[in-house]
Amino acid sequence: MALVAAKKTSSALSIRNLDAAQKIWDYMKLNQSLTQSDVIIALGSNDLRVAEVASDLFLRGMADWIVMSGKSGLLTKGKWPKSEAEMFFDLATRKGVPKDRIIVENQSTNSGENARFTYALLTMRNITVESLILVQKPFMERRAYATFMKQWPRPCNIMVTSQNTSMMDYPNSDVGTLADVISVLVGDMQRLPLYAERGFQVAQEIPPDVWQAYNVLVESGWFGSHLIK
């Protein structure tokens, strides 16, 4: 059985497939420069490093407030004893972020709700937001940016960042194996034009070689577990 599993892994993570995944990974990362903002928003996920990055930015003085946003999603439902936001809150306080500077939004289940529910909480607290920093997983930077550009209710300078890591070094016990990560990456790539068509995100220009890389991974048959049928 171990030999069969090893052969499957070798086939899935062929040089061709890894090159295609790297092409999409690089496209999804925006590599934006950050400036001082009013609020940092850590977007809930199965990756606690998102909260680490957001906390480090806050402790560097990049914003006056930090929002932990997320209830649960496909990748965390039933996995953690608390919501994503509460798990992020616990990590942030351990790192030294003052509790009274953290806002917990623990009801959202997708990026659009992250935006709308967070905006509502900030409005209730009379916190004016002219600029914000989103923190997300590396390969979800572009989708997070496209979503907030569409669904944040008022004009705002929106920036996005993530942990500084390569695709090959990214997998860990929280996010799964490299094959798991690539499957989620493929699902996110599919959603980029689809969700723009549905009005959930602003449209993003997708270079032909990036879309070709997506088709390579879909047609391989190994990475379809997060595709919308």
Secondary structure, 3 states (H helix, E strand, C coil): CHHHHHHHHHHHCCHHHHHHHHHHHHHHCCCCCCCCCCEEEEECCCCCHHHHHHHHHHHCCCCCEEEEECCCCCCCCCCCCCCHHHHHHHHHHHCCCCHHHEEEECCCCCHHHHHHHHHHHHHHCCCCCCEEEEECCHHHHHHHHHHHHHHCCCCCEEEEECCCCCCCCCCECCCECHHHHHHHHHHHHHHHHHHHHCCCCCCCCCCHHHHHHHHHHHHHCCCCCCCCC
